[in-house]
Amino acid sequence: MNMPLISDQIITDWQPHYPQVWGNQALRLQHRLASSDLFTDEALAALIESSPRETYHVNYSQKTPGNPPKRREGEIKGLSGAEVIETVRQGNIWVNLTAPARTNPAYGALLDSLYAEFEERVPGFASYKRNLTILISSPNVSVKYHSDVPGQSLWQVRGTKKVYVYPAQAPFISQPALEKLILGQLRETDMPFEPWFDDFAQVYDLEAGQMLHWPLNGPHRVVNHGMLNVSFTTEHWTDDLRKHYAVNYANGILRNTLGMQKLSQQVTGLSYMAKLGIAGAVKFSPLNPQKKKVYTVDFQVDPAAPEGVRDIPAHSFAK
């Protein structure tokens, strides 16, 4: 099911001064993808039906004000893609398709087109290890306060959601918490959160045809408005982002093994070169603390169950 991409420029409101704030400030832009055939119910249903287990997540969390409780992991069995989407529309879940390009190369072509535009428009921006993840989510669901390790953007295709973006600095994200996140000792949705953080957030009602890009590791959380939402995230790496990753990786190792507390995050000089060597030596050795993530699955998507969730005996899978 290879579908044609929009041939015109995808971003429609780019301004000449945007390169000066790209990656340093939250930036909301307009795009043309709200009408793309890649995100219709039919296209998404086909993706759901053809996605292997290791390329999707289904999550549930209680609808509560503020930052919701810990989310639950589920699975899809015995349902058509159309049934899953209708359950999402009526329920309280979200489906996360983490590798759509493996099923349909058109999503990979779209990803390449998006980054080609940004690389053309932002001098010196060169990305690699890019990925596109599709999110199909129920009305009014919330995504917990979290931070991502690579460069990240959120693209709204259908529906509206409220996005809270917090400063990418302490106390909103502490240096030890970022190190634990990079080392895999802390899941991104387990970042420490306080209700008063909202007083310092930039808040956006992200509508269909808009995207949002924020600074590296910027914490954020999301609350859907009262309708089915379809969006996708893009993530990427650059040489500069990899330098920050290596420094924080090495700092985490030094903090854990030697108890060091005052650790620089500079990405130049002799200390950076030493940390780069530490990161490389540990990451590609048996001492690497990063392990496969293990998810505990305890519900199944069920159109007949309340909120689309039917409890099942817990079991695990690694990814």
Secondary structure, 3 states (H helix, E strand, C coil): CCCCCCCCCCECCCCCCHHHCCCCCCEEEEECHHHCHHHCHHHHHHHHHHCCHHHEEEEECCCCCCCCCCCEEEECCCCCHHHHHHHHHHCCEEEEECCHHHHCHHHHHHHHHHHHHHHHHCCCCCCEEEEEEEEEECCCCEEEEECCCCEEEEEEEECEEEEEECCCCCCCCCHHHHHHHHHCCCCHHHCCCCHHHHHHCEEEEEECCEEEECCCCCCEEEEECCCCEEEEEEEEECHHHHHHHHHHHHHHHHHHHHCCCCCCCCCCHHHHHHHHHHHHHHHCCCCCCCCCCEEEEEEEECCCCHHHEEEEEEEEEEC
